[in-house]
Amino acid sequence: MSFNLTSLLRDNIKNLVPYSSARDEFKGDASVFLDANENSFGSPLPHDYNRYPDPLQHRVKEKLSKIKGVPAENIFLGNGSDEAIDILYRAFCTPKLDNVILVPPTYGMYEVSANINDVETRKVNLTKDFQLDLDGIAEALDVHTKIIFVCSPNNPTGNSINPIDIETLLLNFKGLVVVDEAYINYSKQKSFTHSLPEFPNLVILQTLSKAWGLAALRLGLAFASKEIIQVFNKIKPPYNINQATQDLVLEALENVDVVNEWIKTTVAEREELSNRLKAISQVEHITPSDANFILVKLAQAQELYGFLVNKGIIVRDRSKVTLCEGCLRITIGTKVENERLIEEIQQFYK
Ligand SMILES: *Cc1c(COP(=O)(O)O)cnc(C)c1O
């Protein structure tokens, strides 16, 4: 396959001269910094935040590099995965000309971000068992198709997408294949990060918002070739990851053991909750999940949703979503929370 990154880029990005910050222009050690119009007196806080943060987050990337087994030069950090998704559109998709392939039911931000950027989306539904329709995708794409978004494990269905099918896309499609692995920590499948050296058109998204328990800090990761990461860095706002986030993430990354414990507990609770739900006769189907949530097809989904809201329990009503008719998406909670949920569902069907 001939992959040519430059030819995929939008013309304005090819020709873009990026912003050069004070920290780009002087990187060495000094004792007096009078180049960035910062406040030299400090911050009205216990910690000083008066200096601009490292634009390329070197320390955080070094640490993530060790944990993920991916060189730092292949990592981009964004203000949530959502920033990486937006940058993909802005770098590669010319509004009103290019298009991307989406495979519903899937994560909603791919479409919202396309709409914000005025980029056409072509939808090829997943099959009945929530796998890729490779023939359908081949038919839908044309010379203006720049990106195919695949979410695995998929949100809202919870299942993993067959990795062989993803490889088929990677080998045959001349644009970018984005594999969103927001839920990879809960999956039996291994991450596509190990395949980066093989595929120049692969972009992997991960996040610290789910298994790492840091949704409020907003840290999304993209893994790709050095050349693609350079494109991301050229486009991103200079200081997109704030200092507080960088400091707290560095601290959090010391605690891999706690996170791994939570992952184990979540997976065990997922199986427990699934089994308990299956015992309820009004529960018609639960999609086998590789994530920290389950998609449950059950009788009177919308009415049950409203009933649970009144009891102070909020799940996600997906009953109007393509191929998810009659389904609720339920995040795995603590043992106590799951227990309460089961009790209320039993109460509803009584
Ligand atoms: C939750 C989620 C994300 C994470 O988004 P952040 O902006 O990093 O919080 C990304 N992709 C999918 C499919 C998700 O469900």
The ligand as an SDF file (V2000), in Angstrom:
LIG
                    3D

 15 15  0  0  0  0  0  0  0  0999 V2000
  -15.2030    8.4160   27.1190 C   0  0  0  0  0  0  0  0  0  0  0  0
  -14.6940    8.2740   25.7400 C   0  0  0  0  0  0  0  0  0  0  0  0
  -13.6000    9.0090   25.3010 C   0  0  0  0  0  0  0  0  0  0  0  0
  -12.8790    9.9310   26.2380 C   0  0  0  0  0  0  0  0  0  0  0  0
  -12.9740   11.2340   25.9570 O   0  0  0  0  0  0  0  0  0  0  0  0
  -12.1330   12.2740   26.8090 P   0  0  0  0  0  0  0  0  0  0  0  0
  -12.3340   13.5150   26.0140 O   0  0  0  0  0  0  0  0  0  0  0  0
  -10.6970   11.8050   26.7990 O   0  0  0  0  0  0  0  0  0  0  0  0
  -12.6850   12.3100   28.1950 O   0  0  0  0  0  0  0  0  0  0  0  0
  -13.1260    8.8150   24.0270 C   0  0  0  0  0  0  0  0  0  0  0  0
  -13.6990    7.9120   23.2060 N   0  0  0  0  0  0  0  0  0  0  0  0
  -14.7350    7.1690   23.6050 C   0  0  0  0  0  0  0  0  0  0  0  0
  -15.3040    6.1450   22.7070 C   0  0  0  0  0  0  0  0  0  0  0  0
  -15.2730    7.3300   24.8760 C   0  0  0  0  0  0  0  0  0  0  0  0
  -16.3310    6.6010   25.2510 O   0  0  0  0  0  0  0  0  0  0  0  0
  1  2  1  0
  2  3  1  0
  2 14  2  0
  3  4  1  0
  3 10  2  0
  4  5  1  0
  5  6  1  0
  6  7  2  0
  6  8  1  0
  6  9  1  0
 10 11  1  0
 11 12  2  0
 12 13  1  0
 12 14  1  0
 14 15  1  0
M  END
$$$$
